[in-house]
Amino acid sequence: MKKITQEWLNKAYKDLLVAKREIKSENTVYDAVCFHSQQAVKKYLKALLQENEVYFEKTHDLDLLLEKCKDFVPEIIQLKEKIIELSSYAVEVRYPGVEATKEEAEDSLATAVQVEKIVKKYFKMEGL
């Protein structure tokens, strides 16, 4: 595995860790769970692209990243709808006028965990 790929995976893991920790906190900030879940998925997808030497632009558009990943990780396309839903948490949820709900936070985190499993399987890291 390339060093830069490992760095993307580490960053994704940390975002997922924050989301998992926040969902269990006493005064959960659902916006933060959604944001960090989205960030984890974005970084997991970018790790896949990096390892496969596929160019990706600086973007929060998970649909765009997913389309570039589907040829070498076809099973990830099963999560397309759920992954696309996460894109809105990159920006909108961080500003006034939009508040994430508990259900949205739980769904976002569940999607991020599913993506993590697929990516770990791809990199043969299931036990880690």
C-alpha beads as a LAMMPS data file, in Angstrom:
LAMMPS data file: protein, C-alpha beads

128 atoms
127 bonds

1 atom types
1 bond types

-500.0 500.0 xlo xhi
-500.0 500.0 ylo yhi
-500.0 500.0 zlo zhi

Masses

1 110.0

Atoms # bond

1 1 1 0.000 0.000 0.000
2 1 1 1.232 3.476 -0.842
3 1 1 2.138 5.790 2.026
4 1 1 -0.354 8.440 0.861
5 1 1 -3.116 5.820 0.718
6 1 1 -2.377 4.889 4.324
7 1 1 -2.572 8.574 5.274
8 1 1 -6.036 8.853 3.687
9 1 1 -7.122 5.722 5.555
10 1 1 -5.801 7.113 8.847
11 1 1 -7.647 10.396 8.346
12 1 1 -10.849 8.530 7.479
13 1 1 -10.487 6.363 10.578
14 1 1 -10.090 9.456 12.782
15 1 1 -13.220 11.079 11.344
16 1 1 -15.154 7.876 11.931
17 1 1 -13.782 7.667 15.462
18 1 1 -15.011 11.203 16.191
19 1 1 -18.467 10.391 14.788
20 1 1 -18.693 7.211 16.884
21 1 1 -17.567 9.014 20.007
22 1 1 -19.970 11.904 19.461
23 1 1 -23.027 9.687 18.910
24 1 1 -22.425 8.182 22.361
25 1 1 -21.942 11.490 24.155
26 1 1 -24.414 12.857 26.661
27 1 1 -25.327 15.921 24.589
28 1 1 -24.840 14.553 21.089
29 1 1 -24.281 17.104 18.362
30 1 1 -26.003 15.357 15.474
31 1 1 -24.560 17.825 12.952
32 1 1 -21.054 16.743 13.984
33 1 1 -21.879 13.046 13.622
34 1 1 -23.208 13.659 10.103
35 1 1 -20.270 15.865 9.125
36 1 1 -17.599 13.464 10.368
37 1 1 -19.411 10.487 8.827
38 1 1 -19.398 12.297 5.480
39 1 1 -15.738 13.178 5.893
40 1 1 -14.825 9.572 6.700
41 1 1 -16.596 8.280 3.603
42 1 1 -14.974 10.935 1.422
43 1 1 -11.523 9.994 2.692
44 1 1 -12.138 6.255 2.352
45 1 1 -13.159 6.802 -1.279
46 1 1 -10.118 8.984 -1.887
47 1 1 -7.885 6.272 -0.398
48 1 1 -9.277 3.817 -2.944
49 1 1 -8.692 6.273 -5.767
50 1 1 -5.205 7.143 -4.554
51 1 1 -4.152 3.507 -4.377
52 1 1 -5.461 2.890 -7.900
53 1 1 -3.845 6.033 -9.305
54 1 1 -7.153 7.577 -10.314
55 1 1 -7.166 11.362 -10.374
56 1 1 -9.669 13.067 -8.104
57 1 1 -10.358 16.714 -7.681
58 1 1 -10.796 18.579 -4.433
59 1 1 -14.494 17.925 -3.888
60 1 1 -17.163 17.087 -1.343
61 1 1 -19.257 15.403 -4.070
62 1 1 -19.388 11.787 -2.951
63 1 1 -21.331 10.746 -6.056
64 1 1 -18.434 11.883 -8.243
65 1 1 -15.899 9.999 -6.107
66 1 1 -18.124 6.923 -5.963
67 1 1 -18.446 6.813 -9.748
68 1 1 -14.652 6.723 -10.004
69 1 1 -14.422 3.863 -7.472
70 1 1 -17.129 1.555 -8.754
71 1 1 -14.997 -0.214 -11.369
72 1 1 -12.499 -1.617 -8.886
73 1 1 -14.843 -1.879 -5.857
74 1 1 -18.184 -2.809 -7.482
75 1 1 -19.860 -3.770 -4.199
76 1 1 -19.693 -0.171 -2.996
77 1 1 -22.305 0.840 -5.567
78 1 1 -24.926 -0.907 -3.394
79 1 1 -24.583 2.039 -1.018
80 1 1 -24.896 4.721 -3.711
81 1 1 -28.131 6.285 -2.432
82 1 1 -26.916 6.392 1.158
83 1 1 -23.504 7.736 0.167
84 1 1 -25.017 10.484 -1.979
85 1 1 -27.210 11.538 0.969
86 1 1 -24.041 12.173 2.970
87 1 1 -22.813 14.812 0.501
88 1 1 -25.169 17.400 1.970
89 1 1 -23.452 17.082 5.355
90 1 1 -20.163 18.405 3.993
91 1 1 -21.332 22.012 4.040
92 1 1 -25.024 22.694 4.654
93 1 1 -25.249 21.171 8.130
94 1 1 -22.420 23.399 9.366
95 1 1 -24.374 26.626 8.845
96 1 1 -27.586 28.170 10.223
97 1 1 -30.868 26.924 8.852
98 1 1 -30.059 23.211 8.794
99 1 1 -30.017 20.882 11.780
100 1 1 -29.386 17.155 11.587
101 1 1 -31.717 14.839 13.453
102 1 1 -30.848 11.849 15.599
103 1 1 -32.090 9.526 12.852
104 1 1 -29.955 11.280 10.222
105 1 1 -26.912 11.019 12.484
106 1 1 -27.482 7.310 13.095
107 1 1 -28.027 6.656 9.379
108 1 1 -24.934 8.655 8.417
109 1 1 -22.765 6.795 10.864
110 1 1 -24.149 3.427 9.750
111 1 1 -23.317 4.277 6.137
112 1 1 -19.786 5.334 7.071
113 1 1 -19.272 2.077 8.977
114 1 1 -20.487 0.078 5.958
115 1 1 -18.089 1.949 3.675
116 1 1 -15.262 1.338 6.127
117 1 1 -15.974 -2.422 6.041
118 1 1 -15.922 -2.496 2.249
119 1 1 -12.688 -0.511 2.110
120 1 1 -11.029 -2.659 4.771
121 1 1 -12.007 -5.762 2.824
122 1 1 -10.551 -4.254 -0.353
123 1 1 -7.244 -3.534 1.410
124 1 1 -7.356 -6.877 3.256
125 1 1 -7.515 -5.134 6.626
126 1 1 -10.684 -6.795 7.979
127 1 1 -9.187 -7.724 11.335
128 1 1 -7.852 -4.244 12.053

Bonds

1 1 1 2
2 1 2 3
3 1 3 4
4 1 4 5
5 1 5 6
6 1 6 7
7 1 7 8
8 1 8 9
9 1 9 10
10 1 10 11
11 1 11 12
12 1 12 13
13 1 13 14
14 1 14 15
15 1 15 16
16 1 16 17
17 1 17 18
18 1 18 19
19 1 19 20
20 1 20 21
21 1 21 22
22 1 22 23
23 1 23 24
24 1 24 25
25 1 25 26
26 1 26 27
27 1 27 28
28 1 28 29
29 1 29 30
30 1 30 31
31 1 31 32
32 1 32 33
33 1 33 34
34 1 34 35
35 1 35 36
36 1 36 37
37 1 37 38
38 1 38 39
39 1 39 40
40 1 40 41
41 1 41 42
42 1 42 43
43 1 43 44
44 1 44 45
45 1 45 46
46 1 46 47
47 1 47 48
48 1 48 49
49 1 49 50
50 1 50 51
51 1 51 52
52 1 52 53
53 1 53 54
54 1 54 55
55 1 55 56
56 1 56 57
57 1 57 58
58 1 58 59
59 1 59 60
60 1 60 61
61 1 61 62
62 1 62 63
63 1 63 64
64 1 64 65
65 1 65 66
66 1 66 67
67 1 67 68
68 1 68 69
69 1 69 70
70 1 70 71
71 1 71 72
72 1 72 73
73 1 73 74
74 1 74 75
75 1 75 76
76 1 76 77
77 1 77 78
78 1 78 79
79 1 79 80
80 1 80 81
81 1 81 82
82 1 82 83
83 1 83 84
84 1 84 85
85 1 85 86
86 1 86 87
87 1 87 88
88 1 88 89
89 1 89 90
90 1 90 91
91 1 91 92
92 1 92 93
93 1 93 94
94 1 94 95
95 1 95 96
96 1 96 97
97 1 97 98
98 1 98 99
99 1 99 100
100 1 100 101
101 1 101 102
102 1 102 103
103 1 103 104
104 1 104 105
105 1 105 106
106 1 106 107
107 1 107 108
108 1 108 109
109 1 109 110
110 1 110 111
111 1 111 112
112 1 112 113
113 1 113 114
114 1 114 115
115 1 115 116
116 1 116 117
117 1 117 118
118 1 118 119
119 1 119 120
120 1 120 121
121 1 121 122
122 1 122 123
123 1 123 124
124 1 124 125
125 1 125 126
126 1 126 127
127 1 127 128
